[in-house]
Amino acid sequence: MFVWTFAFVLSLGLRFWGLHHPEPFIIRPFIVWGLLFAPSALLLIYLTFIRFRKFGV
């Protein structure tokens, strides 16, 4: 649910930003890599440090 909410808020933010700045948006590769790998990295951190410590693995 967190990922869907984050994606929705990001989409709304980019939409409103685009309305106020109509020039072409040049996306930086760092942003693309962040959007691509950040959700899986956050899930890995959650599973490794929080979830597995509760089970004592």
C-alpha positions in Angstrom: 0.0 0.0 0.0 2.9 2.3 0.8 4.3 1.9 -2.7 1.0 2.7 -4.4 0.5 5.8 -2.2 4.0 7.0 -2.9 3.5 6.5 -6.7 0.2 8.3 -6.6 1.7 11.3 -4.6 4.7 11.4 -6.9 2.4 11.3 -10.0 0.3 14.2 -8.6 3.4 16.2 -7.7 4.9 15.8 -11.2 1.5 16.7 -12.7 1.2 19.9 -10.8 4.9 20.7 -11.4 4.3 20.2 -15.1 1.3 22.6 -15.1 3.5 25.3 -13.7 6.6 24.6 -15.8 5.4 23.7 -19.3 8.9 23.5 -20.8 10.2 20.0 -21.6 11.3 17.9 -18.6 14.8 16.5 -19.0 15.0 13.6 -16.5 18.4 12.8 -15.0 19.6 9.2 -15.0 20.0 9.3 -11.2 16.2 9.9 -10.9 15.4 7.0 -13.2 17.8 4.6 -11.3 16.3 5.8 -8.0 12.7 5.2 -9.2 13.7 1.8 -10.6 15.7 0.4 -7.6 14.5 2.3 -4.5 11.3 0.3 -3.9 13.2 -3.0 -4.1 16.1 -1.7 -1.9 13.6 -0.5 0.7 11.9 -3.9 0.7 15.3 -5.6 1.0 16.2 -3.4 4.0 12.9 -4.1 5.6 13.1 -7.8 5.2 16.7 -8.0 6.2 16.9 -5.8 9.3 13.4 -5.7 10.6 11.4 -8.7 9.6 14.1 -11.4 10.0 15.2 -10.0 13.4 11.8 -10.7 14.8 12.1 -14.4 13.8 15.7 -14.7 15.1 17.0 -16.0 11.8 
